[in-house]
C-alpha cells in the first residue's frame, strides 16, 4: 500500500509539472504573438504617418529646390511601374540628399513612403551640432527613418530593412555610409547587396550631382539626377563584388553629365 501511495504521489507531481510547463509555454507563445502584433501595428503606424508627411513634404521641397537650383532629372521613365519591394541607392554628397529623393519620385508615387536607412554618428561638424539640438531625431521620426549602428553586425542592422521589404516597402540607402563631398564616389558597403540578395529585391541606382549657386549674385545652382534601371543582383557573386558593381553603375550614371 505505501508503495502504491508513493507511486500515485509521483504521478500526481509529474502531471502537475506537465501542467505548469504547458501553462508556461502557453504564456510564452501568447506573449510572443502579442509582441509580433504590436510590432506589426507599430510598423503600420510608421508607414502611415511617414507616407503622409512625405506626401505633403513634396509641396515644400519641390518649390524650394526649384527656387535655389535648376533641377534636371534624367531617366524618369525608369520609375514607371515601379513599386515595393525596392531598394533605392545613390551617392551621398549633401546632408539634404534624402529630400532630393522626394522630388525625384514625383508627387503621386507608389514608391512613397521611402524608408531611409541612416546613422546618428556623423563626421560632419555641422550635422553633429544639429544633432545636439534634437532636430535630427525629430526629422528621423517624422519621415520614418530607421537607424543602423556600426558594430552591431550585418544581421541586426538589416533586420528592420528586411521587414520593410517583406511588407512590400521601399528602402532608401546611401551605401557610401557617410557624407562624401569629393568628386570620387567611395566604395559601397556590402550591406546593400546583402539586403538585396536576402529578400531577392530589385535595386534602383541613381546619381545626384549638386552644384551650389551664389545667393549674393542671385544665381541658382544646379541639381542633376540620373536614374538607372532597377534590376536584381546576381546570386553567385560575393557581397563585396556586387556592392562594387553597384558603385560603378552609379559612377557611370554620373558620367552622363
Secondary structure by P-SEA (a helix, b strand, c coil): caaaaaaaaaaaaaaaaaaaaaaaaaaaaaaaaaaaaaaaaaaaaaaaaaaaaaaaacccaaaaaaaacccccccccccccccccbbbbbbbcccaaaaaaaaaaccccccccbbbbbbcccccaaaaaaaaaaaaaaaaaaabbbbbbccccccccaaaaaaaaaabbbbbbccccccccccccccccaaaaaaaaacbbbbbbbbbbbbbbbccccbbbbbbbbbbbbbbccccccaaaaaaaaaaaaaaaaacc
